[in-house]
Amino acid sequence: MTTYRIACIPGDGIGTEVVPAACEVLEAVGAAHDLEFRFTGFDWSCERFTREGAMMPPDGLDRLREHDAILLGAVGYPGVPDHVSLWGLLIPIRRAFDQYVNLRPVRVFEGVPGPLRDASGTDLVIVRENTEGEYSEVGGRMFSGTPDEFAVQESVFSRRGITRVVDYALDLADERGRSLTSATKSNGLIHTMPFWDEIVEERCAERPSVSWESEHIDALAAKLVLDSRKYDVIVASNLFGDILSDLAAGVAGSIGIAPSGNIDPERRNPSMFEPVHGSAPDIAGQGIANPLGTVWAAALMLDHLGHDDAASDVIRAMERLLTDGPRTPDLGGGATTTEVTRALLDLL
């Protein structure tokens, strides 16, 4: 039996409801594949911040480093500014562990009512650069509290950072046997995006097996709505990938089922897996949160750990559940988190 140490950070809001559900699924599929998961819980959250003045303790990253992977629920809650909660937990983890790929698969599942007339067949992956780009600490404010106050926020793009995320996306596109689309805005951002475009072209020239194109982010956003089935792998900067992946999740019918992985492809550090949805304070505590985003994130974790058969079992169970029900309210049903989790376990 193979044993994995998993750090569980439920976080805030519905994160405390969906992470336990995903852990149950991991235990069930693990039993069928001779896998054991040893979960360690961490109460790092906005509640902790209000109590102790920090999202996690000073040695938090060292404690996480001992684990094989991290399962995160959600971060953020009213009363704690978003930049405090994210920069106090999520972003330090991504950067300390060099999780430079944010992987966000998007599928339209049979039985999931979406907002578009017909997006069936959509099956794409957004590869988002995860450690630099527009989400930089470089900048500041001057003349605070005066009529002359201003803020400066710098984007940081490095050749190394762009190259490695584009290479990852090319590998994925090659594996899937389809195509790569690069998101850019070089007609408006005069330095960073032409630099991005140049490196994308260089890397793609060395991979003739992959067809590719470049799209301006505004046009790409519109085309994702008009014909999401056209796209396979999309590679984008930190900000562009963040926005596109939420848009694509909406096209797929519910952000409640969308997963993501914060990945160190070289496996030097633990990677972190989480649902795309936030802490959803409007429904927290009601027992109606959709656990499938976190369950799918757990499947991404299984795949990353080298157990693609176990991951496929989870996805197949999700497919059947989404086709036949039960469903939580975000998918038009009336089931609770517990009922959906139980049905998924029965399918497994």
TORKOL-4160 file (C-alpha; in steps of 0.2 Angstrom, whole numbers, padded with zeros to 4 digits, m for minus):
348
<pt num="1" X="0000" Y="0000" Z="0000"/>
<pt num="2" X="0006" Y="0017" Z="m0005"/>
<pt num="3" X="0004" Y="0031" Z="0009"/>
<pt num="4" X="0002" Y="0049" Z="0006"/>
<pt num="5" X="0003" Y="0064" Z="0018"/>
<pt num="6" X="m0010" Y="0077" Z="0013"/>
<pt num="7" X="m0011" Y="0094" Z="0021"/>
<pt num="8" X="m0029" Y="0100" Z="0022"/>
<pt num="9" X="m0033" Y="0118" Z="0024"/>
<pt num="10" X="m0052" Y="0120" Z="0024"/>
<pt num="11" X="m0050" Y="0139" Z="0025"/>
<pt num="12" X="m0066" Y="0150" Z="0026"/>
<pt num="13" X="m0085" Y="0148" Z="0022"/>
<pt num="14" X="m0090" Y="0133" Z="0012"/>
<pt num="15" X="m0072" Y="0127" Z="0012"/>
<pt num="16" X="m0075" Y="0119" Z="0029"/>
<pt num="17" X="m0090" Y="0109" Z="0021"/>
<pt num="18" X="m0082" Y="0104" Z="0004"/>
<pt num="19" X="m0065" Y="0098" Z="0010"/>
<pt num="20" X="m0071" Y="0085" Z="0021"/>
<pt num="21" X="m0082" Y="0078" Z="0007"/>
<pt num="22" X="m0067" Y="0077" Z="m0005"/>
<pt num="23" X="m0057" Y="0068" Z="0009"/>
<pt num="24" X="m0071" Y="0055" Z="0010"/>
<pt num="25" X="m0070" Y="0052" Z="m0009"/>
<pt num="26" X="m0051" Y="0051" Z="m0008"/>
<pt num="27" X="m0052" Y="0037" Z="0006"/>
<pt num="28" X="m0065" Y="0028" Z="m0004"/>
<pt num="29" X="m0056" Y="0028" Z="m0021"/>
<pt num="30" X="m0039" Y="0025" Z="m0011"/>
<pt num="31" X="m0047" Y="0009" Z="m0004"/>
<pt num="32" X="m0050" Y="0002" Z="m0021"/>
<pt num="33" X="m0032" Y="0006" Z="m0027"/>
<pt num="34" X="m0022" Y="0001" Z="m0012"/>
<pt num="35" X="m0019" Y="0020" Z="m0007"/>
<pt num="36" X="m0019" Y="0027" Z="0010"/>
<pt num="37" X="m0021" Y="0045" Z="0014"/>
<pt num="38" X="m0015" Y="0053" Z="0030"/>
<pt num="39" X="m0024" Y="0070" Z="0032"/>
<pt num="40" X="m0017" Y="0083" Z="0043"/>
<pt num="41" X="m0029" Y="0098" Z="0046"/>
<pt num="42" X="m0024" Y="0116" Z="0048"/>
<pt num="43" X="m0036" Y="0129" Z="0054"/>
<pt num="44" X="m0027" Y="0143" Z="0043"/>
<pt num="45" X="m0041" Y="0155" Z="0039"/>
<pt num="46" X="m0049" Y="0173" Z="0040"/>
<pt num="47" X="m0055" Y="0167" Z="0057"/>
<pt num="48" X="m0038" Y="0164" Z="0063"/>
<pt num="49" X="m0032" Y="0181" Z="0056"/>
<pt num="50" X="m0046" Y="0190" Z="0066"/>
<pt num="51" X="m0040" Y="0180" Z="0081"/>
<pt num="52" X="m0021" Y="0180" Z="0080"/>
<pt num="53" X="m0017" Y="0193" Z="0066"/>
<pt num="54" X="m0010" Y="0181" Z="0054"/>
<pt num="55" X="m0018" Y="0169" Z="0041"/>
<pt num="56" X="m0005" Y="0156" Z="0046"/>
<pt num="57" X="0009" Y="0154" Z="0059"/>
<pt num="58" X="0027" Y="0159" Z="0055"/>
<pt num="59" X="0033" Y="0141" Z="0052"/>
<pt num="60" X="0017" Y="0137" Z="0041"/>
<pt num="61" X="0027" Y="0134" Z="0025"/>
<pt num="62" X="0039" Y="0123" Z="0034"/>
<pt num="63" X="0025" Y="0113" Z="0041"/>
<pt num="64" X="0017" Y="0111" Z="0024"/>
<pt num="65" X="0034" Y="0106" Z="0016"/>
<pt num="66" X="0033" Y="0089" Z="0025"/>
<pt num="67" X="0017" Y="0084" Z="0015"/>
<pt num="68" X="0015" Y="0076" Z="m0002"/>
<pt num="69" X="0001" Y="0087" Z="m0007"/>
<pt num="70" X="m0010" Y="0101" Z="m0001"/>
<pt num="71" X="m0029" Y="0101" Z="m0002"/>
<pt num="72" X="m0036" Y="0119" Z="0000"/>
<pt num="73" X="m0055" Y="0124" Z="0002"/>
<pt num="74" X="m0057" Y="0142" Z="0000"/>
<pt num="75" X="m0049" Y="0159" Z="0007"/>
<pt num="76" X="m0058" Y="0175" Z="0011"/>
<pt num="77" X="m0072" Y="0181" Z="0022"/>
<pt num="78" X="m0081" Y="0197" Z="0025"/>
<pt num="79" X="m0072" Y="0208" Z="0037"/>
<pt num="80" X="m0055" Y="0203" Z="0031"/>
<pt num="81" X="m0049" Y="0212" Z="0015"/>
<pt num="82" X="m0046" Y="0200" Z="0000"/>
<pt num="83" X="m0028" Y="0206" Z="m0002"/>
<pt num="84" X="m0025" Y="0202" Z="0016"/>
<pt num="85" X="m0032" Y="0184" Z="0015"/>
<pt num="86" X="m0024" Y="0180" Z="m0002"/>
<pt num="87" X="m0007" Y="0187" Z="0002"/>
<pt num="88" X="m0007" Y="0180" Z="0019"/>
<pt num="89" X="m0009" Y="0162" Z="0014"/>
<pt num="90" X="m0013" Y="0157" Z="m0004"/>
<pt num="91" X="0000" Y="0167" Z="m0014"/>
<pt num="92" X="0015" Y="0164" Z="m0001"/>
<pt num="93" X="0011" Y="0145" Z="m0003"/>
<pt num="94" X="0011" Y="0146" Z="m0022"/>
<pt num="95" X="0028" Y="0156" Z="m0023"/>
<pt num="96" X="0037" Y="0147" Z="m0009"/>
<pt num="97" X="0034" Y="0130" Z="m0017"/>
<pt num="98" X="0037" Y="0137" Z="m0035"/>
<pt num="99" X="0019" Y="0131" Z="m0040"/>
<pt num="100" X="0022" Y="0140" Z="m0057"/>
<pt num="101" X="0008" Y="0131" Z="m0066"/>
<pt num="102" X="m0011" Y="0134" Z="m0062"/>
<pt num="103" X="m0020" Y="0121" Z="m0071"/>
<pt num="104" X="m0039" Y="0123" Z="m0074"/>
<pt num="105" X="m0048" Y="0110" Z="m0084"/>
<pt num="106" X="m0065" Y="0115" Z="m0090"/>
<pt num="107" X="m0078" Y="0103" Z="m0097"/>
<pt num="108" X="m0097" Y="0104" Z="m0101"/>
<pt num="109" X="m0104" Y="0088" Z="m0093"/>
<pt num="110" X="m0120" Y="0080" Z="m0099"/>
<pt num="111" X="m0134" Y="0085" Z="m0088"/>
<pt num="112" X="m0127" Y="0101" Z="m0082"/>
<pt num="113" X="m0138" Y="0116" Z="m0088"/>
<pt num="114" X="m0127" Y="0130" Z="m0094"/>
<pt num="115" X="m0131" Y="0148" Z="m0099"/>
<pt num="116" X="m0127" Y="0145" Z="m0117"/>
<pt num="117" X="m0138" Y="0138" Z="m0131"/>
<pt num="118" X="m0126" Y="0124" Z="m0135"/>
<pt num="119" X="m0108" Y="0122" Z="m0127"/>
<pt num="120" X="m0109" Y="0103" Z="m0127"/>
<pt num="121" X="m0092" Y="0095" Z="m0131"/>
<pt num="122" X="m0082" Y="0109" Z="m0123"/>
<pt num="123" X="m0066" Y="0101" Z="m0116"/>
<pt num="124" X="m0052" Y="0113" Z="m0113"/>
<pt num="125" X="m0038" Y="0116" Z="m0101"/>
<pt num="126" X="m0031" Y="0134" Z="m0096"/>
<pt num="127" X="m0013" Y="0134" Z="m0091"/>
<pt num="128" X="m0010" Y="0150" Z="m0081"/>
<pt num="129" X="0007" Y="0156" Z="m0076"/>
<pt num="130" X="0005" Y="0157" Z="m0057"/>
<pt num="131" X="0020" Y="0165" Z="m0049"/>
<pt num="132" X="0024" Y="0182" Z="m0057"/>
<pt num="133" X="0016" Y="0192" Z="m0071"/>
<pt num="134" X="0003" Y="0205" Z="m0066"/>
<pt num="135" X="0002" Y="0198" Z="m0048"/>
<pt num="136" X="0018" Y="0206" Z="m0042"/>
<pt num="137" X="0023" Y="0214" Z="m0026"/>
<pt num="138" X="0032" Y="0228" Z="m0035"/>
<pt num="139" X="0024" Y="0245" Z="m0033"/>
<pt num="140" X="0017" Y="0256" Z="m0020"/>
<pt num="141" X="0007" Y="0272" Z="m0015"/>
<pt num="142" X="0012" Y="0290" Z="m0013"/>
<pt num="143" X="0004" Y="0305" Z="m0005"/>
<pt num="144" X="m0009" Y="0294" Z="0004"/>
<pt num="145" X="m0024" Y="0302" Z="0010"/>
<pt num="146" X="m0022" Y="0318" Z="m0001"/>
<pt num="147" X="m0030" Y="0323" Z="m0017"/>
<pt num="148" X="m0014" Y="0319" Z="m0026"/>
<pt num="149" X="m0014" Y="0301" Z="m0020"/>
<pt num="150" X="m0009" Y="0288" Z="m0033"/>
<pt num="151" X="m0004" Y="0270" Z="m0034"/>
<pt num="152" X="0008" Y="0261" Z="m0045"/>
<pt num="153" X="0007" Y="0242" Z="m0048"/>
<pt num="154" X="0021" Y="0234" Z="m0059"/>
<pt num="155" X="0020" Y="0218" Z="m0069"/>
<pt num="156" X="0035" Y="0206" Z="m0069"/>
<pt num="157" X="0038" Y="0195" Z="m0083"/>
<pt num="158" X="0054" Y="0184" Z="m0085"/>
<pt num="159" X="0061" Y="0174" Z="m0099"/>
<pt num="160" X="0062" Y="0159" Z="m0087"/>
<pt num="161" X="0044" Y="0161" Z="m0080"/>
<pt num="162" X="0036" Y="0163" Z="m0098"/>
<pt num="163" X="0047" Y="0149" Z="m0105"/>
<pt num="164" X="0043" Y="0136" Z="m0092"/>
<pt num="165" X="0024" Y="0138" Z="m0092"/>
<pt num="166" X="0023" Y="0139" Z="m0111"/>
<pt num="167" X="0033" Y="0122" Z="m0112"/>
<pt num="168" X="0021" Y="0114" Z="m0099"/>
<pt num="169" X="0007" Y="0120" Z="m0110"/>
<pt num="170" X="0015" Y="0113" Z="m0126"/>
<pt num="171" X="0018" Y="0096" Z="m0117"/>
<pt num="172" X="0000" Y="0096" Z="m0112"/>
<pt num="173" X="m0006" Y="0101" Z="m0130"/>
<pt num="174" X="0005" Y="0087" Z="m0138"/>
<pt num="175" X="m0002" Y="0074" Z="m0125"/>
<pt num="176" X="m0020" Y="0079" Z="m0129"/>
<pt num="177" X="m0016" Y="0079" Z="m0148"/>
<pt num="178" X="m0025" Y="0095" Z="m0152"/>
<pt num="179" X="m0019" Y="0113" Z="m0151"/>
<pt num="180" X="m0012" Y="0128" Z="m0141"/>
<pt num="181" X="m0019" Y="0146" Z="m0140"/>
<pt num="182" X="m0009" Y="0159" Z="m0132"/>
<pt num="183" X="m0018" Y="0174" Z="m0123"/>
<pt num="184" X="m0010" Y="0191" Z="m0126"/>
<pt num="185" X="m0013" Y="0210" Z="m0127"/>
<pt num="186" X="0002" Y="0215" Z="m0136"/>
<pt num="187" X="m0008" Y="0229" Z="m0145"/>
<pt num="188" X="m0011" Y="0238" Z="m0129"/>
<pt num="189" X="0003" Y="0233" Z="m0117"/>
<pt num="190" X="0019" Y="0238" Z="m0126"/>
<pt num="191" X="0033" Y="0229" Z="m0116"/>
<pt num="192" X="0026" Y="0214" Z="m0107"/>
<pt num="193" X="0015" Y="0206" Z="m0120"/>
<pt num="194" X="0027" Y="0208" Z="m0135"/>
<pt num="195" X="0040" Y="0199" Z="m0124"/>
<pt num="196" X="0027" Y="0186" Z="m0120"/>
<pt num="197" X="0023" Y="0184" Z="m0138"/>
<pt num="198" X="0041" Y="0182" Z="m0144"/>
<pt num="199" X="0045" Y="0168" Z="m0131"/>
<pt num="200" X="0029" Y="0159" Z="m0136"/>
<pt num="201" X="0034" Y="0160" Z="m0154"/>
<pt num="202" X="0051" Y="0154" Z="m0150"/>
<pt num="203" X="0045" Y="0139" Z="m0140"/>
<pt num="204" X="0032" Y="0134" Z="m0152"/>
<pt num="205" X="0044" Y="0134" Z="m0167"/>
<pt num="206" X="0053" Y="0120" Z="m0158"/>
<pt num="207" X="0037" Y="0110" Z="m0157"/>
<pt num="208" X="0030" Y="0108" Z="m0175"/>
<pt num="209" X="0019" Y="0094" Z="m0169"/>
<pt num="210" X="0008" Y="0106" Z="m0160"/>
<pt num="211" X="m0003" Y="0119" Z="m0170"/>
<pt num="212" X="m0004" Y="0135" Z="m0161"/>
<pt num="213" X="m0011" Y="0153" Z="m0163"/>
<pt num="214" X="m0011" Y="0169" Z="m0153"/>
<pt num="215" X="m0027" Y="0178" Z="m0148"/>
<pt num="216" X="m0029" Y="0195" Z="m0140"/>
<pt num="217" X="m0037" Y="0193" Z="m0123"/>
<pt num="218" X="m0053" Y="0203" Z="m0126"/>
<pt num="219" X="m0057" Y="0194" Z="m0142"/>
<pt num="220" X="m0052" Y="0177" Z="m0134"/>
<pt num="221" X="m0065" Y="0180" Z="m0120"/>
<pt num="222" X="m0079" Y="0184" Z="m0133"/>
<pt num="223" X="m0074" Y="0168" Z="m0143"/>
<pt num="224" X="m0074" Y="0157" Z="m0128"/>
<pt num="225" X="m0092" Y="0162" Z="m0126"/>
<pt num="226" X="m0097" Y="0161" Z="m0144"/>
<pt num="227" X="m0088" Y="0144" Z="m0148"/>
<pt num="228" X="m0079" Y="0136" Z="m0133"/>
<pt num="229" X="m0078" Y="0120" Z="m0142"/>
<pt num="230" X="m0064" Y="0127" Z="m0153"/>
<pt num="231" X="m0051" Y="0128" Z="m0139"/>
<pt num="232" X="m0040" Y="0114" Z="m0132"/>
<pt num="233" X="m0026" Y="0121" Z="m0122"/>
<pt num="234" X="m0025" Y="0140" Z="m0118"/>
<pt num="235" X="m0009" Y="0147" Z="m0110"/>
<pt num="236" X="m0010" Y="0164" Z="m0102"/>
<pt num="237" X="m0002" Y="0176" Z="m0089"/>
<pt num="238" X="m0007" Y="0176" Z="m0071"/>
<pt num="239" X="m0021" Y="0189" Z="m0073"/>
<pt num="240" X="m0027" Y="0184" Z="m0090"/>
<pt num="241" X="m0028" Y="0166" Z="m0085"/>
<pt num="242" X="m0037" Y="0170" Z="m0069"/>
<pt num="243" X="m0051" Y="0179" Z="m0078"/>
<pt num="244" X="m0052" Y="0167" Z="m0093"/>
<pt num="245" X="m0054" Y="0152" Z="m0081"/>
<pt num="246" X="m0068" Y="0159" Z="m0072"/>
<pt num="247" X="m0077" Y="0164" Z="m0088"/>
<pt num="248" X="m0074" Y="0147" Z="m0095"/>
<pt num="249" X="m0081" Y="0139" Z="m0079"/>
<pt num="250" X="m0097" Y="0150" Z="m0081"/>
<pt num="251" X="m0099" Y="0144" Z="m0099"/>
<pt num="252" X="m0098" Y="0126" Z="m0092"/>
<pt num="253" X="m0113" Y="0129" Z="m0081"/>
<pt num="254" X="m0106" Y="0131" Z="m0064"/>
<pt num="255" X="m0091" Y="0138" Z="m0055"/>
<pt num="256" X="m0096" Y="0126" Z="m0041"/>
<pt num="257" X="m0089" Y="0111" Z="m0051"/>
<pt num="258" X="m0073" Y="0119" Z="m0057"/>
<pt num="259" X="m0056" Y="0113" Z="m0050"/>
<pt num="260" X="m0038" Y="0120" Z="m0051"/>
<pt num="261" X="m0021" Y="0113" Z="m0047"/>
<pt num="262" X="m0006" Y="0124" Z="m0041"/>
<pt num="263" X="0008" Y="0113" Z="m0048"/>
<pt num="264" X="0027" Y="0112" Z="m0046"/>
<pt num="265" X="0029" Y="0101" Z="m0062"/>
<pt num="266" X="0047" Y="0096" Z="m0056"/>
<pt num="267" X="0039" Y="0089" Z="m0040"/>
<pt num="268" X="0052" Y="0097" Z="m0028"/>
<pt num="269" X="0039" Y="0104" Z="m0017"/>
<pt num="270" X="0021" Y="0099" Z="m0013"/>
<pt num="271" X="0008" Y="0105" Z="m0025"/>
<pt num="272" X="m0009" Y="0112" Z="m0020"/>
<pt num="273" X="m0026" Y="0108" Z="m0026"/>
<pt num="274" X="m0042" Y="0118" Z="m0024"/>
<pt num="275" X="m0059" Y="0122" Z="m0031"/>
<pt num="276" X="m0061" Y="0138" Z="m0041"/>
<pt num="277" X="m0076" Y="0144" Z="m0032"/>
<pt num="278" X="m0073" Y="0156" Z="m0017"/>
<pt num="279" X="m0079" Y="0154" Z="0001"/>
<pt num="280" X="m0097" Y="0159" Z="m0004"/>
<pt num="281" X="m0101" Y="0167" Z="0013"/>
<pt num="282" X="m0119" Y="0169" Z="0007"/>
<pt num="283" X="m0122" Y="0150" Z="0008"/>
<pt num="284" X="m0109" Y="0145" Z="0021"/>
<pt num="285" X="m0116" Y="0135" Z="0035"/>
<pt num="286" X="m0132" Y="0130" Z="0025"/>
<pt num="287" X="m0126" Y="0113" Z="0020"/>
<pt num="288" X="m0129" Y="0116" Z="0001"/>
<pt num="289" X="m0112" Y="0119" Z="m0006"/>
<pt num="290" X="m0107" Y="0109" Z="m0021"/>
<pt num="291" X="m0093" Y="0098" Z="m0016"/>
<pt num="292" X="m0088" Y="0093" Z="m0034"/>
<pt num="293" X="m0076" Y="0107" Z="m0037"/>
<pt num="294" X="m0066" Y="0100" Z="m0023"/>
<pt num="295" X="m0068" Y="0082" Z="m0028"/>
<pt num="296" X="m0062" Y="0086" Z="m0045"/>
<pt num="297" X="m0047" Y="0095" Z="m0038"/>
<pt num="298" X="m0044" Y="0079" Z="m0028"/>
<pt num="299" X="m0044" Y="0070" Z="m0044"/>
<pt num="300" X="m0031" Y="0082" Z="m0051"/>
<pt num="301" X="m0021" Y="0078" Z="m0036"/>
<pt num="302" X="m0022" Y="0059" Z="m0039"/>
<pt num="303" X="m0016" Y="0061" Z="m0057"/>
<pt num="304" X="m0002" Y="0072" Z="m0051"/>
<pt num="305" X="0003" Y="0059" Z="m0038"/>
<pt num="306" X="0004" Y="0046" Z="m0053"/>
<pt num="307" X="m0013" Y="0037" Z="m0050"/>
<pt num="308" X="m0022" Y="0041" Z="m0066"/>
<pt num="309" X="m0033" Y="0026" Z="m0064"/>
<pt num="310" X="m0039" Y="0032" Z="m0047"/>
<pt num="311" X="m0042" Y="0049" Z="m0054"/>
<pt num="312" X="m0052" Y="0042" Z="m0069"/>
<pt num="313" X="m0063" Y="0032" Z="m0057"/>
<pt num="314" X="m0068" Y="0049" Z="m0048"/>
<pt num="315" X="m0071" Y="0058" Z="m0064"/>
<pt num="316" X="m0082" Y="0044" Z="m0071"/>
<pt num="317" X="m0092" Y="0044" Z="m0055"/>
<pt num="318" X="m0094" Y="0063" Z="m0056"/>
<pt num="319" X="m0100" Y="0061" Z="m0074"/>
<pt num="320" X="m0114" Y="0048" Z="m0069"/>
<pt num="321" X="m0119" Y="0059" Z="m0054"/>
<pt num="322" X="m0120" Y="0075" Z="m0065"/>
<pt num="323" X="m0131" Y="0065" Z="m0077"/>
<pt num="324" X="m0143" Y="0056" Z="m0065"/>
<pt num="325" X="m0142" Y="0067" Z="m0050"/>
<pt num="326" X="m0144" Y="0072" Z="m0036"/>
<pt num="327" X="m0138" Y="0090" Z="m0038"/>
<pt num="328" X="m0135" Y="0105" Z="m0027"/>
<pt num="329" X="m0145" Y="0121" Z="m0030"/>
<pt num="330" X="m0131" Y="0129" Z="m0040"/>
<pt num="331" X="m0135" Y="0115" Z="m0053"/>
<pt num="332" X="m0154" Y="0117" Z="m0052"/>
<pt num="333" X="m0156" Y="0104" Z="m0039"/>
<pt num="334" X="m0161" Y="0103" Z="m0021"/>
<pt num="335" X="m0149" Y="0091" Z="m0013"/>
<pt num="336" X="m0137" Y="0095" Z="0001"/>
<pt num="337" X="m0118" Y="0093" Z="0001"/>
<pt num="338" X="m0120" Y="0077" Z="0011"/>
<pt num="339" X="m0132" Y="0070" Z="0000"/>
<pt num="340" X="m0122" Y="0073" Z="m0016"/>
<pt num="341" X="m0106" Y="0066" Z="m0007"/>
<pt num="342" X="m0115" Y="0051" Z="m0002"/>
<pt num="343" X="m0122" Y="0048" Z="m0019"/>
<pt num="344" X="m0104" Y="0050" Z="m0026"/>
<pt num="345" X="m0097" Y="0037" Z="m0014"/>
<pt num="346" X="m0111" Y="0025" Z="m0018"/>
<pt num="347" X="m0105" Y="0027" Z="m0037"/>
<pt num="348" X="m0087" Y="0024" Z="m0032"/>
